[in-house]
Amino acid sequence: MITKLERSTLEENMGPNTKNVVATAKKCYSTVGIALLVIAVLTVVVQIVLAVAAQVWAAMGLEFVNSTWFSWLSTFVPLYLIGVPIGLLILRRVPMVTCSKMKLGGKNFWVLLLMCFPMMYFGNLVGTLLSTILSGGSAQNGLMNYAMDTSLLKVAVMVIVAPLVEEYVFRKQLIDRCGRYGEKTAIVFSAITFALFHMNLFQFFYAFGMGLIFAYAYIRTNSLRYPVMMHMVINFMGSVLAPWVLSHVDLEALANMNSQAMDEAALASLLPGMMLLLGYMALQLGLAITGLVLLIVKGRQLVFLPAEEELPQNHRLKVVYGNWGFLLFTIFCAVIFGVNLFL
């Protein structure tokens, strides 16, 4: 830890250029935090207003509030058509500077994509375990209600719209503004804010891990197509393929299965679904293990270039995470974390 006296001495020894970099970087990260806070607050407030309105409309006998399309629109329209556009207007106050561009190549794309799977697999385990422990087993993953929906609107939102909008905001908008102060710093910041913005402990850890991979792919190529494609594949696996597999499994019959009480016909009817589920689980585990090996072997080969105005190491934590914008954003997300966990 650095004492106040040591910090004061360091600041006195900084040159005018370093002081200017620290000051502009702090303003940049604070403005980004405020923009994300505005997006989060507006989204939640409008969602609450629509939820209250839905109860009133339901009491009036209006049936559309019980439809799938209304549930999806009332959840994601406040985010994509209200929160994000206003947040982007705030971000315009900070100049954008693109990082050095390198060619990724098809092979490296698949390597990075495979690295996402251990992040998703183990991050999901950690998030689920912590949520269960902290809530005493009462917490429910709200995303499951949307993931198990079979409508085409779900596929459009989860597999197409969400990756496009989220990568545009958390990769291009954030990294093009923060990357000038350090590539690694911007990557971690992008991943942390991405994870916090999910406002759900179930999703926090895997969102952070995959956010690191998505951010690296963007900062190294200056192209959104790579993180967007990775994001689409991951969302397809989790929100389309997994529900499809589960829809072919009689989970209630499996939970109450007693081989001594079931005849051969009943067991035979369960077998295809069980095999499909086991196959999917084996696929997920295999991808996670392969990605973990690649992460260990190839991780040291990742390239990080010196930034235009690299922040001094002893100032990074305070500048990036100690500003009011980021702190207020984190506090708001933490409150919603608690609400989702305990209510």
N, C-alpha and C positions, 0 to 999 in steps of 0.2 A: 504493500500500500504506500502511496505517496502522501506525505504530510503536507499541511497547508504551507509550512515554511519552504519545503522542497518544491512545491508547485509554484510558489511565488518566485523562487530563485530561477526555476526553469523558464517562467514567463519573462523574467527580466533579461535572461540570456538569449531569448528568441530574437531573431532578426525581424525587421519590419515586414519582409515577405512572408515569413512563417506566421506572424501574428495575423496578417491579412488572410492567409489561407485558412487558419483556424476560425477566424471570425466569419468568413463567407461560408465555410463548410457548416458551421453551427446554424447559420441562418437557413442554409439549404435543407439540412436534415429536419430542422424545426418546422419549416414550411411544408415539407413532405408529410410530417407527422400530423400537422393541422389539417391538411387536405384529406388524409386517410380518416382522421377523426370526423370530419364533416360528412364524408361518404358513409361511415358507419352509423353515425347518429341519425342522419336523414333517413337512411335505409330502415333502421329499427323503428324510428318514430312513425314513418309512413306505414310500415307493416303492422304496427300496433293499432293505428287508426283504422286500417282496413279490416283488421281482425274484429275490432269493436263494431264497425259498420256491418260486418258480415253477420254478427249476432243479432243486430237490429233487423237486418233484412230477412234473416231466417225466421225471426219472430213474426214478421209480416207475411210469412208464407212464400217468400221468393226462393225458388228451388235452385237457382243458378249458383248460390253460395256453396252448395254441396258438390258442385261439379269439379272434376279434376283440373280443367283449364283455369277455373277461378283460383284454385289453390296455388297453382304454379304462377299465374300472373300476379297475384297479391304478394307472393314471396319475392319474385325476381324483378318485376317491373320497378319497384322502389329502388332497387340496387342499380340496375342497368340503365334505366331511363331518367332517374332523378339523382341518386347519390353520386354515381360515377361522373356524369357530365359536369355537375357543380364542383366536384373535387378536382377535375381536370382544369377547370377555370382557375382555381387557386394555384395549381401546380405551374401554370403558365408564368407565374412571377419568378420562377427559377429557370435560368437558361439551361438548355440541353447541349451536352457535348458528347459525341459518340466516341467509344473506345476503339482501340486498334483492332482492325478486322483480320481474321484468319479463316482459311478454308477448313471446314469441319470434316467433310468427306463422309461417304456412306458408312464405312466401317466404324468410324468414331461415333457416328450417330447411334448405331445399334449398341455400341458399348455403353454410351451414356444412358440410353433407354433401359438397358438391362440393370444398370446401377440404380435405377428408380425403384425396382421391385423389392430389394431388401429394405429400402427406406419405407415403402408402403407396407410391407408385410410386418416388419418388426416395429415400425412406428405405430401401426394399428394395434398391435399386441400391447405395447406400452400404454397407449392412450386409453384403451379399453380397460386394462388392469387398473390404472390409476383412477379412472372414473368410477369403476366398481368399488374400489377401496374407499375413496373419499366420500362417496354417496351412500355407502353401506349397501350397495347392490341395487339401489332404487333408480339410478340414472338411466335414461334411455337415449340412444343415439338418434337424434331427430332426423338425421340424414336418411335413415333406413326407410322412413315413410315415403320419401321421394324416390329412393333407389328401387323400391319394390313396385313402383308404378310401372305399368306396361304401355303407357300411351306414347305415341310418336312425339308429343310435345316434350316428354321427359328426355327422349333421345336427342332432340334438337337443342334443348337447353344444356343438358349435362355434357354432351359429347361435342357440340359445336359452339354454342354461344358462350358458355362459361370459360372454356379454354381460350377463346379469342379475346374476350374482354379482360379476363384476369391476367393473361400474359401481357396484354397491351399496357395494363396499369402497373402491375408489379414488376415487370421486367423492363419494357421500353421506357415508360414514364419515370420510373424510379432510378433505374440504372443509368440512363442517359443524363440524369441530373446529378447523381451521386458518385458515379464511377470515376469522375475526375479526381476524387479525393482518395482513391485506393480501390483496386478491383476486388480484393478479398473482402474489404470492409463493406463495399456495396453489395456483394453477393450475399453475405451473411445478413445484412440489413434487409435486403429484399426477401430473403427466406423467412426471417423472423416476423416481419410485418405481414407477409402472406399467411403465415401460420396463425398469428393473432387475429387476422381478419376473419378467419373461419369461426371465431368466437364459440368454439366447442372443443373441450378437452379431448374428446374422442378423436378428433381430426388434427389436433395441434402438432403432434410429433411427426406423423407421416407427411403432413403439409410442409413442415419445416425441412425435413430431409429431401423431399422431392423438389422443394423450392430452391435448394442449393444446386441441384443438378440443372434445373431449368435456367437458373440465373447464370450458371457457368456457360451453358450452351449459348445463351444470348450474348453475354459479354465478350465471348471469344469470337463470335461470328457477326455480331451486330445485325442479326436476322431473326425475326420472330418465328419464322416457319419451323425451326427446329424445336424450340420449347413448346410451341403450339401443337405440333404433331405428337410430341411425347405426352403432353397433357391430355390430348384426345385419346391416345391409346390407353393411358392409365384410367381415365374416366370411363372408357368403354368397358374395360375389364371389370371395374368395380360397380358400375351402374347399369350395365346392359347384360354382359355375359354372366356375372354372378347371379343376378335375379332370375335370368333365364334358367340357369342350372337349378336354383332352388325351387323354381316353379314346377320342375319335374320330380321333385322329391316330396313325399308325404311326411313332413317333419313331425306331425302329431303322431302318426302311426309309428315312426321310428322312436320317438320319445317314450311311447308306451309299449314298445315291442317286447314280447315275451315269447321266445322261441318254442317253449313247451305248450303254449296256449294257441299258437298260430298253426294253421294247416299249410301244406305245401303251396297251395294256390296263392294264399295271402303273402307268403314269403317271396314267391316268384314275382308277384306284382310289385313288391318293393325293390327287388334286385336291380332293375335297370336304373332307377333313380339313385340308388346307393352307389352303383358303379360310376354313374355320371358325376356325382358329388365327390367321390374319392378321386376320380380322375382330375377334376378341377383343382382339388386341394393339392394333389401331387404336382400339377402344373405350376401352381402358385409357389409351392415350396421349392420346386426345381429352379424356377426363375429367380427366386429370392437368393438361393444358395449360389447360383451362377453369377448373379449381380454382385453378391458380397465378395466372391473371389476376385472378380474384375475390379471392384472398388479397392481391394487391398493391393492387387498387383499393379493396376493402372493408375491408381490415385496419385502416386508420386510423379507421374508423367504429365499431370495437368499443368497447363501453362498459365502463369500469372505475370502480366507485364507491369512495369512501373508506371504509375499514373502521372498525369500532367501536374497535379498539385497534391501529391501524396501527403496525407496527414501524418504528423509525427506520432510515433507509436504511443507515447505517454499521454496523448490528448484524445485518442480515438474513442475510448469508452465514454468520456465526459461529453465530447462533441456530438457523437452519434446517438447515444442513448440517454444523455443527461439533460437534453433540451426539453422545454415545456411542451412542444408539439408532440414529440414521441411519448413523453410521460403521460400526457392527458389521453392520448390514443390508447396506450397500454392499460391505463386505469379503467377506461370505458370498456375495453374488451374483456378485462378481468371481471368486471361486474357482470357482464353478459355470460361469461364462463360460469360464474357462480349461480346465476339464475337458471341456466340450462342444466347445471349439475344437481341443484338441490330443489328446484321447483317443478 
